[in-house]
Amino acid sequence: MSILFLIILLILSGCEKAAPPDDMADARKAAGERRYGEAEKLLERYLRLNPEGEERWEAWQRLVQITQDVRGDDKAAMELLEAMYLEFGMDGDKAREVLVRLGGLLETARRWDRAADVWRKLMEVPDLPGDENARAHRRLARIHASRREFGIAEDVLQQCLQLKAVEARRAECLYDLADVQMAMEHFARGADLARQILAMPGAEKELKALAGFLLGDALEQQGKNADALTVFESVRETYPNEMVVDTRIRQLRKGR
């Protein structure tokens, strides 16, 4: 081989571009080895340099996981989830996953306005399963009820009852509606709704215990103490907090 030919080969090899780094593979390895800072930088670089990358969904998910679960930075995780929604908001399944997680974080942070917006967006996702839609309605209604916006909460829960959801989910919406009626001091209406839940075969046992306690409370508020006592005694062994029921039973017995 001539010296001139060797020089040409060296020049050509020096001009070749280095193979692009496999940031996702490296990020997975770094995360598996708990080198989270390195994994985070690799994921951020992948997202920055690959606007059309096929692994962007995984990259976002891993980045959120590190940010929230490892770093414990819920605020930054919320910002990442909002960016994810901008990118994947038109993909029903991905939008659902992002919004559920974002809504939960916003509620934890007590950012009620933003959380309410997220639950509304979730309710508008095309082909959202009825059970998941019911949960979104309940969470939105609870935000309004916590602000004493009972009329709005009532409307949301009435919409929930019209959804094509399994009876167990509809029973939960009905219970929340009964609770709103109690907060509005509409005790007769609350009692009626509680009775409806108790008559629903698909309502879960735990929810029926809660509905029974609510019924007893509604009856007592109406001065129907004997009926209230009977109801409280019937849920004593199924209600989550037996001591609370015992207290109500003792008070009613003293008032005889």
Backbone as CSV, one residue per row, in Angstrom:
resi,resn,N_x,N_y,N_z,CA_x,CA_y,CA_z,C_x,C_y,C_z
1,MET,0.861,-1.194,0.000,0.000,0.000,0.000,0.893,1.238,0.000
2,SER,0.638,2.154,-0.913,1.470,3.358,-1.003,1.156,4.300,0.137
3,ILE,2.131,5.148,0.455,1.939,6.114,1.539,0.810,7.076,1.183
4,LEU,0.699,7.455,-0.107,-0.330,8.379,-0.546,-1.728,7.781,-0.330
5,PHE,-1.878,6.500,-0.654,-3.166,5.828,-0.489,-3.547,5.744,0.986
6,LEU,-2.539,5.477,1.838,-2.791,5.382,3.273,-3.239,6.721,3.832
7,ILE,-2.607,7.796,3.345,-2.977,9.132,3.799,-4.416,9.452,3.398
8,ILE,-4.796,9.058,2.162,-6.158,9.296,1.695,-7.171,8.557,2.563
9,LEU,-6.867,7.283,2.935,-7.765,6.508,3.793,-7.945,7.165,5.158
10,LEU,-6.831,7.668,5.704,-6.903,8.315,7.010,-7.740,9.588,6.950
11,ILE,-7.605,10.329,5.855,-8.370,11.562,5.703,-9.856,11.255,5.589
12,LEU,-10.189,10.225,4.767,-11.589,9.852,4.581,-12.226,9.342,5.865
13,SER,-11.473,8.528,6.624,-12.006,8.005,7.880,-12.233,9.114,8.887
14,GLY,-11.402,10.129,8.846,-11.560,11.256,9.759,-12.749,12.113,9.416
15,CYS,-13.174,12.052,8.155,-14.321,12.851,7.731,-15.654,12.165,8.012
16,GLU,-15.612,10.861,8.314,-16.850,10.143,8.564,-17.515,10.638,9.842
17,LYS,-18.827,10.751,9.809,-19.568,11.166,11.003,-19.663,10.013,11.995
18,ALA,-19.563,10.357,13.261,-19.707,9.327,14.283,-21.148,8.830,14.300
19,ALA,-21.320,7.554,14.624,-22.667,6.984,14.696,-23.476,7.715,15.770
20,PRO,-24.731,8.048,15.488,-25.536,8.770,16.476,-25.699,7.936,17.739
21,PRO,-25.662,8.572,18.906,-25.799,7.816,20.158,-27.203,7.239,20.293
22,ASP,-27.292,6.084,20.917,-28.597,5.474,21.184,-29.021,5.908,22.585
23,ASP,-29.565,7.114,22.658,-29.886,7.698,23.962,-30.909,6.878,24.743
24,MET,-31.881,6.302,24.053,-32.905,5.541,24.766,-32.318,4.281,25.385
25,ALA,-31.485,3.568,24.618,-30.861,2.362,25.173,-29.972,2.717,26.358
26,ASP,-29.214,3.797,26.207,-28.334,4.229,27.293,-29.140,4.691,28.502
27,ALA,-30.275,5.343,28.251,-31.126,5.817,29.353,-31.721,4.640,30.114
28,ARG,-32.159,3.625,29.382,-32.706,2.438,30.043,-31.642,1.791,30.929
29,LYS,-30.443,1.680,30.392,-29.352,1.060,31.157,-29.018,1.882,32.391
30,ALA,-28.928,3.198,32.204,-28.596,4.074,33.333,-29.673,4.000,34.410
31,ALA,-30.943,3.986,34.009,-32.032,3.903,34.985,-32.004,2.563,35.702
32,GLY,-31.713,1.479,34.949,-31.631,0.155,35.558,-30.529,0.064,36.588
33,GLU,-29.488,0.848,36.386,-28.350,0.871,37.321,-28.473,2.008,38.334
34,ARG,-29.634,2.644,38.364,-29.957,3.714,39.308,-29.068,4.942,39.135
35,ARG,-28.581,5.151,37.936,-27.869,6.379,37.611,-28.904,7.346,37.017
36,TYR,-29.777,7.822,37.903,-30.951,8.542,37.441,-30.618,9.903,36.837
37,GLY,-29.627,10.588,37.374,-29.249,11.880,36.808,-28.802,11.736,35.364
38,GLU,-28.006,10.713,35.101,-27.544,10.459,33.738,-28.707,10.058,32.843
39,ALA,-29.588,9.202,33.360,-30.745,8.774,32.579,-31.619,9.968,32.219
40,GLU,-31.800,10.871,33.158,-32.626,12.052,32.917,-32.060,12.902,31.784
41,LYS,-30.753,13.118,31.788,-30.117,13.914,30.733,-30.241,13.232,29.372
42,LEU,-30.088,11.927,29.345,-30.213,11.188,28.091,-31.633,11.261,27.544
43,LEU,-32.612,11.142,28.422,-34.007,11.219,27.990,-34.336,12.609,27.460
44,GLU,-33.861,13.627,28.147,-34.101,14.999,27.694,-33.449,15.235,26.329
45,ARG,-32.236,14.696,26.133,-31.563,14.877,24.847,-32.298,14.128,23.736
46,TYR,-32.793,12.934,24.058,-33.541,12.180,23.050,-34.768,12.975,22.606
47,LEU,-35.495,13.524,23.546,-36.701,14.279,23.209,-36.363,15.547,22.426
48,ARG,-35.235,16.158,22.745,-34.832,17.387,22.066,-34.385,17.130,20.631
49,LEU,-33.679,16.029,20.432,-33.080,15.765,19.120,-33.937,14.881,18.221
50,ASN,-35.006,14.319,18.763,-35.833,13.390,17.981,-37.306,13.800,18.038
51,PRO,-37.647,14.910,17.391,-39.034,15.386,17.448,-40.054,14.421,16.843
52,GLU,-39.586,13.501,16.012,-40.474,12.514,15.407,-40.117,11.095,15.857
53,GLY,-39.362,10.989,16.918,-38.873,9.692,17.371,-39.983,8.726,17.751
54,GLU,-39.775,7.451,17.448,-40.788,6.435,17.738,-40.874,6.090,19.223
55,GLU,-39.853,6.476,19.983,-39.813,6.122,21.402,-40.092,7.316,22.311
56,ARG,-40.726,8.331,21.779,-40.980,9.538,22.565,-41.935,9.266,23.737
57,TRP,-42.968,8.464,23.516,-43.897,8.153,24.601,-43.172,7.510,25.775
58,GLU,-42.302,6.531,25.471,-41.534,5.885,26.530,-40.593,6.877,27.203
59,ALA,-39.976,7.741,26.400,-39.045,8.720,26.961,-39.763,9.657,27.934
60,TRP,-40.928,10.149,27.545,-41.701,11.019,28.433,-42.090,10.281,29.715
61,GLN,-42.557,9.050,29.568,-42.978,8.284,30.743,-41.830,8.083,31.721
62,ARG,-40.680,7.705,31.183,-39.517,7.482,32.048,-39.070,8.779,32.720
63,LEU,-39.162,9.870,31.983,-38.751,11.155,32.540,-39.683,11.579,33.669
64,VAL,-40.973,11.385,33.483,-41.934,11.707,34.538,-41.704,10.821,35.762
65,GLN,-41.440,9.541,35.517,-41.223,8.620,36.630,-40.016,9.036,37.464
66,ILE,-38.923,9.379,36.803,-37.724,9.805,37.525,-38.002,11.104,38.279
67,THR,-38.671,12.036,37.607,-38.935,13.338,38.207,-39.825,13.221,39.438
68,GLN,-40.870,12.411,39.332,-41.822,12.305,40.444,-41.387,11.294,41.498
69,ASP,-41.064,10.080,41.062,-40.829,8.994,42.015,-39.426,9.008,42.615
70,VAL,-38.449,9.486,41.857,-37.067,9.484,42.345,-36.714,10.843,42.953
71,ARG,-36.945,11.893,42.192,-36.607,13.232,42.681,-37.667,13.796,43.612
72,GLY,-38.884,13.270,43.508,-39.955,13.763,44.356,-40.391,15.177,44.024
73,ASP,-40.210,15.579,42.782,-40.541,16.939,42.351,-41.881,16.912,41.622
74,ASP,-42.970,17.014,42.384,-44.298,16.939,41.793,-44.582,18.104,40.857
75,LYS,-44.067,19.273,41.186,-44.301,20.449,40.337,-43.705,20.242,38.953
76,ALA,-42.459,19.757,38.918,-41.819,19.502,37.627,-42.533,18.381,36.886
77,ALA,-43.002,17.372,37.629,-43.731,16.266,36.998,-45.019,16.771,36.353
78,MET,-45.701,17.702,37.015,-46.916,18.271,36.439,-46.606,19.017,35.146
79,GLU,-45.494,19.744,35.131,-45.118,20.474,33.916,-44.801,19.510,32.773
80,LEU,-44.155,18.401,33.100,-43.860,17.395,32.074,-45.148,16.767,31.541
81,LEU,-46.077,16.470,32.435,-47.344,15.861,32.021,-48.147,16.822,31.144
82,GLU,-48.076,18.102,31.450,-48.780,19.080,30.619,-48.156,19.128,29.223
83,ALA,-46.822,19.018,29.160,-46.147,18.970,27.856,-46.519,17.689,27.109
84,MET,-46.629,16.593,27.839,-47.042,15.327,27.218,-48.433,15.442,26.623
85,TYR,-49.324,16.107,27.354,-50.691,16.236,26.854,-50.724,17.052,25.559
86,LEU,-49.892,18.086,25.476,-49.824,18.875,24.249,-49.405,18.010,23.070
87,GLU,-48.530,17.039,23.325,-48.034,16.178,22.250,-48.981,15.024,21.938
88,PHE,-49.585,14.440,22.957,-50.370,13.214,22.764,-51.864,13.400,23.013
89,GLY,-52.316,14.660,23.129,-53.709,14.922,23.451,-54.707,14.388,22.447
90,MET,-54.268,14.141,21.219,-55.173,13.628,20.193,-55.218,12.104,20.176
91,ASP,-54.382,11.475,20.961,-54.372,10.015,21.078,-55.171,9.643,22.325
92,GLY,-56.366,9.088,22.125,-57.278,8.857,23.236,-56.684,8.110,24.410
93,ASP,-56.067,6.964,24.155,-55.527,6.147,25.240,-54.413,6.863,25.987
94,LYS,-53.523,7.496,25.242,-52.408,8.212,25.879,-52.913,9.446,26.616
95,ALA,-53.869,10.149,26.026,-54.431,11.333,26.681,-55.061,10.953,28.014
96,ARG,-55.799,9.851,28.039,-56.423,9.386,29.272,-55.379,9.153,30.351
97,GLU,-54.316,8.442,29.997,-53.286,8.118,30.984,-52.625,9.372,31.537
98,VAL,-52.332,10.318,30.653,-51.685,11.561,31.085,-52.614,12.367,31.987
99,LEU,-53.868,12.515,31.582,-54.802,13.353,32.337,-55.118,12.781,33.714
100,VAL,-55.263,11.470,33.809,-55.534,10.857,35.112,-54.379,11.128,36.077
101,ARG,-53.168,10.963,35.600,-52.015,11.187,36.473,-51.861,12.666,36.808
102,LEU,-52.060,13.529,35.815,-51.941,14.967,36.046,-53.025,15.447,37.007
103,GLY,-54.249,14.995,36.813,-55.330,15.406,37.703,-55.079,15.009,39.146
104,GLY,-54.553,13.802,39.340,-54.240,13.357,40.692,-53.187,14.223,41.360
105,LEU,-52.152,14.572,40.604,-51.097,15.428,41.151,-51.622,16.822,41.479
106,LEU,-52.453,17.360,40.611,-53.006,18.693,40.847,-53.897,18.709,42.085
107,GLU,-54.661,17.639,42.285,-55.497,17.570,43.481,-54.625,17.491,44.736
108,THR,-53.563,16.691,44.665,-52.654,16.590,45.805,-52.051,17.951,46.148
109,ALA,-51.750,18.728,45.096,-51.186,20.067,45.286,-52.255,21.108,45.607
110,ARG,-53.521,20.664,45.667,-54.656,21.538,45.974,-54.815,22.661,44.945
111,ARG,-54.458,22.363,43.732,-54.665,23.315,42.630,-56.000,22.963,41.981
112,TRP,-57.056,23.364,42.659,-58.382,22.889,42.327,-58.869,23.350,40.960
113,ASP,-58.595,24.609,40.594,-59.049,25.108,39.296,-58.444,24.297,38.161
114,ARG,-57.155,24.090,38.256,-56.466,23.336,37.195,-56.917,21.879,37.193
115,ALA,-57.099,21.311,38.366,-57.572,19.920,38.438,-58.952,19.791,37.804
116,ALA,-59.829,20.743,38.083,-61.168,20.708,37.493,-61.086,20.759,35.970
117,ASP,-60.191,21.585,35.435,-60.003,21.659,33.981,-59.563,20.307,33.413
118,VAL,-58.687,19.636,34.151,-58.191,18.337,33.687,-59.307,17.304,33.658
119,TRP,-60.148,17.272,34.700,-61.243,16.295,34.707,-62.238,16.593,33.597
120,ARG,-62.443,17.864,33.293,-63.328,18.200,32.169,-62.726,17.713,30.851
121,LYS,-61.430,17.888,30.686,-60.770,17.417,29.467,-60.858,15.899,29.356
122,LEU,-60.691,15.216,30.490,-60.783,13.763,30.472,-62.182,13.315,30.051
123,MET,-63.186,13.991,30.542,-64.564,13.647,30.204,-64.851,13.828,28.713
124,GLU,-64.056,14.651,28.040,-64.261,14.926,26.618,-63.436,14.026,25.710
125,VAL,-62.594,13.172,26.273,-61.775,12.279,25.455,-62.688,11.327,24.680
126,PRO,-62.515,11.221,23.364,-63.381,10.330,22.577,-63.292,8.873,23.043
127,ASP,-64.422,8.209,23.040,-64.499,6.787,23.374,-64.013,6.480,24.791
128,LEU,-64.118,7.455,25.687,-63.738,7.217,27.083,-64.693,6.199,27.685
129,PRO,-64.179,5.099,28.258,-65.067,4.093,28.858,-65.976,4.706,29.914
130,GLY,-67.198,4.199,29.994,-68.175,4.758,30.906,-67.731,4.775,32.355
131,ASP,-67.062,3.717,32.802,-66.617,3.660,34.196,-65.590,4.745,34.488
132,GLU,-64.668,4.958,33.552,-63.649,5.979,33.748,-64.266,7.373,33.674
133,ASN,-65.252,7.523,32.805,-65.954,8.800,32.699,-66.694,9.102,33.998
134,ALA,-67.270,8.070,34.593,-67.972,8.254,35.863,-67.015,8.720,36.949
135,ARG,-65.833,8.150,36.970,-64.847,8.565,37.982,-64.451,10.022,37.782
136,ALA,-64.291,10.430,36.529,-63.941,11.820,36.248,-65.062,12.755,36.709
137,HIS,-66.311,12.375,36.458,-67.443,13.185,36.915,-67.443,13.306,38.437
138,ARG,-67.164,12.202,39.124,-67.166,12.231,40.589,-66.080,13.156,41.116
139,ARG,-64.914,13.105,40.511,-63.818,13.936,41.000,-64.095,15.407,40.742
140,LEU,-64.687,15.705,39.600,-65.056,17.091,39.323,-66.129,17.556,40.304
141,ALA,-67.118,16.711,40.545,-68.187,17.081,41.474,-67.645,17.325,42.875
142,ARG,-66.698,16.530,43.296,-66.133,16.698,44.639,-65.424,18.042,44.775
143,ILE,-64.762,18.479,43.714,-64.105,19.785,43.761,-65.144,20.880,43.965
144,HIS,-66.234,20.807,43.205,-67.288,21.821,43.351,-67.948,21.735,44.728
145,ALA,-68.163,20.515,45.207,-68.789,20.367,46.526,-67.884,20.920,47.625
146,SER,-66.564,20.718,47.490,-65.634,21.223,48.499,-65.644,22.748,48.556
147,ARG,-66.061,23.375,47.469,-66.174,24.834,47.416,-67.594,25.306,47.762
148,ARG,-68.426,24.334,48.154,-69.824,24.595,48.470,-70.603,25.075,47.243
149,GLU,-70.137,24.670,46.082,-70.858,24.941,44.836,-71.770,23.736,44.573
150,PHE,-72.731,23.576,45.463,-73.518,22.346,45.477,-74.391,22.187,44.234
151,GLY,-74.910,23.289,43.715,-75.732,23.190,42.521,-74.954,22.648,41.331
152,ILE,-73.721,23.118,41.166,-72.878,22.633,40.062,-72.521,21.163,40.292
153,ALA,-72.166,20.830,41.527,-71.833,19.437,41.851,-73.011,18.524,41.556
154,GLU,-74.210,18.977,41.898,-75.418,18.189,41.656,-75.608,17.956,40.156
155,ASP,-75.412,18.990,39.345,-75.559,18.857,37.895,-74.572,17.844,37.324
156,VAL,-73.322,17.918,37.797,-72.285,17.001,37.308,-72.644,15.558,37.652
157,LEU,-73.149,15.347,38.858,-73.495,13.996,39.284,-74.740,13.470,38.572
158,GLN,-75.668,14.352,38.247,-76.823,13.931,37.459,-76.371,13.475,36.071
159,GLN,-75.376,14.171,35.504,-74.795,13.750,34.226,-74.128,12.386,34.374
160,CYS,-73.486,12.189,35.514,-72.804,10.919,35.773,-73.797,9.759,35.733
161,LEU,-74.973,9.983,36.264,-75.972,8.919,36.330,-76.514,8.547,34.948
162,GLN,-76.284,9.409,33.960,-76.761,9.133,32.605,-75.732,8.364,31.774
163,LEU,-74.546,8.153,32.313,-73.482,7.479,31.570,-73.742,5.978,31.470
164,LYS,-73.158,5.379,30.449,-73.241,3.925,30.298,-72.112,3.292,31.098
165,ALA,-72.319,3.208,32.393,-71.331,2.634,33.307,-71.976,1.466,34.046
166,VAL,-71.138,0.610,34.631,-71.677,-0.514,35.396,-72.397,0.023,36.625
167,GLU,-73.280,-0.790,37.175,-74.118,-0.328,38.282,-73.293,0.099,39.495
168,ALA,-72.155,-0.545,39.710,-71.315,-0.180,40.855,-70.825,1.260,40.747
169,ARG,-70.470,1.698,39.520,-70.013,3.073,39.329,-71.185,4.043,39.462
170,ARG,-72.338,3.666,38.927,-73.511,4.522,39.038,-73.923,4.667,40.505
171,ALA,-73.767,3.607,41.268,-74.089,3.669,42.693,-73.175,4.659,43.407
172,GLU,-71.909,4.713,42.988,-70.975,5.663,43.594,-71.382,7.099,43.289
173,CYS,-71.818,7.349,42.048,-72.305,8.688,41.693,-73.549,9.025,42.515
174,LEU,-74.393,8.041,42.703,-75.614,8.247,43.479,-75.283,8.568,44.936
175,TYR,-74.263,7.893,45.475,-73.862,8.165,46.857,-73.330,9.592,46.990
176,ASP,-72.500,10.007,46.035,-71.981,11.379,46.083,-73.118,12.388,45.977
177,LEU,-74.125,12.070,45.172,-75.270,12.959,45.043,-76.038,13.021,46.364
178,ALA,-76.184,11.875,47.025,-76.840,11.855,48.338,-76.058,12.690,49.340
179,ASP,-74.749,12.604,49.283,-73.902,13.369,50.186,-74.067,14.874,49.948
180,VAL,-74.166,15.252,48.670,-74.400,16.661,48.338,-75.748,17.115,48.885
181,GLN,-76.772,16.268,48.780,-78.096,16.616,49.314,-78.027,16.826,50.828
182,MET,-77.250,15.997,51.507,-77.100,16.156,52.957,-76.407,17.480,53.280
183,ALA,-75.398,17.834,52.487,-74.692,19.098,52.713,-75.618,20.292,52.489
184,MET,-76.595,20.119,51.604,-77.565,21.175,51.327,-78.737,21.130,52.317
185,GLU,-78.686,20.176,53.262,-79.725,19.965,54.272,-81.049,19.531,53.641
186,HIS,-80.940,18.844,52.510,-82.114,18.230,51.897,-82.162,16.775,52.388
187,PHE,-82.546,16.615,53.651,-82.399,15.321,54.313,-83.332,14.251,53.754
188,ALA,-84.525,14.629,53.399,-85.458,13.644,52.840,-84.952,13.121,51.501
189,ARG,-84.405,14.031,50.683,-83.856,13.623,49.394,-82.622,12.748,49.594
190,GLY,-81.776,13.101,50.547,-80.600,12.285,50.837,-80.987,10.886,51.272
191,ALA,-82.017,10.794,52.115,-82.487,9.484,52.583,-83.026,8.656,51.425
192,ASP,-83.758,9.295,50.520,-84.314,8.579,49.373,-83.207,8.016,48.484
193,LEU,-82.184,8.801,48.242,-81.073,8.340,47.408,-80.308,7.207,48.089
194,ALA,-80.147,7.303,49.407,-79.465,6.244,50.151,-80.234,4.933,50.043
195,ARG,-81.544,5.012,50.123,-82.365,3.801,49.991,-82.218,3.190,48.599
196,GLN,-82.100,4.049,47.585,-81.910,3.540,46.223,-80.612,2.738,46.121
197,ILE,-79.567,3.234,46.759,-78.275,2.527,46.728,-78.395,1.180,47.419
198,LEU,-79.059,1.162,48.567,-79.212,-0.082,49.326,-80.008,-1.125,48.540
199,ALA,-80.824,-0.671,47.605,-81.636,-1.595,46.807,-80.945,-2.026,45.513
200,MET,-79.756,-1.506,45.253,-79.055,-1.814,43.992,-78.221,-3.086,44.146
201,PRO,-78.518,-4.149,43.404,-77.745,-5.393,43.521,-76.268,-5.214,43.167
202,GLY,-75.985,-4.287,42.263,-74.607,-4.119,41.816,-73.762,-3.211,42.678
203,ALA,-74.360,-2.559,43.658,-73.597,-1.681,44.541,-72.678,-2.515,45.426
204,GLU,-71.469,-2.054,45.624,-70.501,-2.799,46.431,-70.875,-2.750,47.909
205,LYS,-70.481,-3.801,48.622,-70.844,-3.954,50.030,-70.380,-2.754,50.860
206,GLU,-69.166,-2.288,50.615,-68.635,-1.165,51.385,-69.444,0.101,51.148
207,LEU,-69.862,0.297,49.890,-70.640,1.491,49.581,-72.019,1.409,50.239
208,LYS,-72.584,0.219,50.275,-73.884,0.066,50.930,-73.783,0.390,52.422
209,ALA,-72.653,0.054,53.029,-72.467,0.391,54.444,-72.424,1.909,54.625
210,LEU,-71.743,2.591,53.713,-71.682,4.053,53.766,-73.070,4.649,53.539
211,ALA,-73.790,4.082,52.579,-75.138,4.570,52.292,-76.064,4.345,53.486
212,GLY,-75.891,3.219,54.175,-76.692,2.940,55.358,-76.444,3.964,56.453
213,PHE,-75.171,4.306,56.656,-74.844,5.311,57.671,-75.448,6.659,57.278
214,LEU,-75.351,7.001,55.986,-75.916,8.265,55.518,-77.429,8.277,55.733
215,LEU,-78.085,7.142,55.484,-79.529,7.043,55.700,-79.862,7.257,57.163
216,GLY,-79.090,6.612,58.046,-79.332,6.807,59.476,-79.181,8.259,59.881
217,ASP,-78.156,8.910,59.339,-77.923,10.322,59.641,-79.089,11.172,59.140
218,ALA,-79.551,10.896,57.913,-80.654,11.665,57.342,-81.930,11.498,58.163
219,LEU,-82.189,10.282,58.609,-83.382,10.027,59.420,-83.296,10.749,60.767
220,GLU,-82.119,10.713,61.369,-81.942,11.400,62.645,-82.139,12.901,62.486
221,GLN,-81.609,13.451,61.378,-81.765,14.887,61.123,-83.228,15.270,60.953
222,GLN,-84.049,14.311,60.520,-85.485,14.567,60.347,-86.283,14.285,61.623
223,GLY,-85.560,13.910,62.689,-86.223,13.622,63.947,-86.815,12.233,64.032
224,LYS,-86.475,11.365,63.081,-86.993,9.990,63.077,-85.978,9.092,63.787
225,ASN,-85.849,9.311,65.084,-84.770,8.687,65.843,-84.892,7.166,65.939
226,ALA,-86.086,6.671,66.092,-86.260,5.214,66.204,-85.826,4.530,64.905
227,ASP,-86.218,5.103,63.777,-85.812,4.541,62.487,-84.296,4.676,62.290
228,ALA,-83.760,5.805,62.708,-82.319,6.032,62.574,-81.535,5.007,63.395
229,LEU,-82.003,4.739,64.621,-81.338,3.759,65.480,-81.325,2.385,64.832
230,THR,-82.428,1.992,64.253,-82.516,0.691,63.581,-81.502,0.606,62.432
231,VAL,-81.393,1.686,61.688,-80.470,1.689,60.546,-79.020,1.636,61.029
232,PHE,-78.686,2.432,62.017,-77.307,2.436,62.525,-76.924,1.049,63.062
233,GLU,-77.869,0.409,63.765,-77.596,-0.936,64.282,-77.374,-1.934,63.147
234,SER,-78.039,-1.715,62.018,-77.917,-2.654,60.900,-76.576,-2.544,60.177
235,VAL,-75.903,-1.392,60.288,-74.630,-1.215,59.574,-73.431,-1.255,60.523
236,ARG,-73.695,-1.531,61.787,-72.622,-1.457,62.783,-71.435,-2.345,62.420
237,GLU,-71.697,-3.553,61.922,-70.602,-4.502,61.657,-69.991,-4.336,60.267
238,THR,-70.612,-3.552,59.408,-70.085,-3.394,58.043,-69.492,-2.017,57.799
239,TYR,-69.857,-1.031,58.623,-69.328,0.316,58.425,-67.841,0.344,58.774
240,PRO,-67.025,1.066,58.010,-65.566,1.048,58.230,-65.121,1.458,59.624
241,ASN,-65.838,2.362,60.267,-65.449,2.838,61.603,-66.557,2.492,62.591
242,GLU,-66.406,1.346,63.247,-67.441,0.854,64.162,-67.651,1.798,65.341
243,MET,-66.578,2.462,65.796,-66.695,3.350,66.945,-67.607,4.531,66.653
244,VAL,-67.560,5.023,65.422,-68.427,6.145,65.048,-69.886,5.724,65.114
245,VAL,-70.178,4.535,64.619,-71.557,4.032,64.662,-72.003,3.829,66.107
246,ASP,-71.115,3.263,66.927,-71.455,3.041,68.340,-71.797,4.352,69.040
247,THR,-71.071,5.390,68.706,-71.343,6.701,69.315,-72.737,7.188,68.953
248,ARG,-73.099,7.042,67.679,-74.430,7.488,67.255,-75.517,6.640,67.911
249,ILE,-75.262,5.348,68.052,-76.242,4.455,68.683,-76.438,4.844,70.151
250,ARG,-75.335,5.103,70.860,-75.438,5.483,72.279,-76.222,6.780,72.433
251,GLN,-75.954,7.749,71.575,-76.640,9.041,71.652,-78.146,8.877,71.428
252,LEU,-78.472,8.021,70.463,-79.912,7.821,70.162,-80.603,7.067,71.303
253,ARG,-79.909,6.113,71.880,-80.515,5.367,72.995,-80.721,6.250,74.209
254,LYS,-79.800,7.187,74.444,-79.954,8.101,75.563,-81.139,9.034,75.376
255,GLY,-81.436,9.318,74.120,-82.508,10.257,73.827,-83.877,9.646,73.840
256,ARG,-83.957,8.352,74.108,-85.271,7.692,74.118,-86.120,8.175,75.279
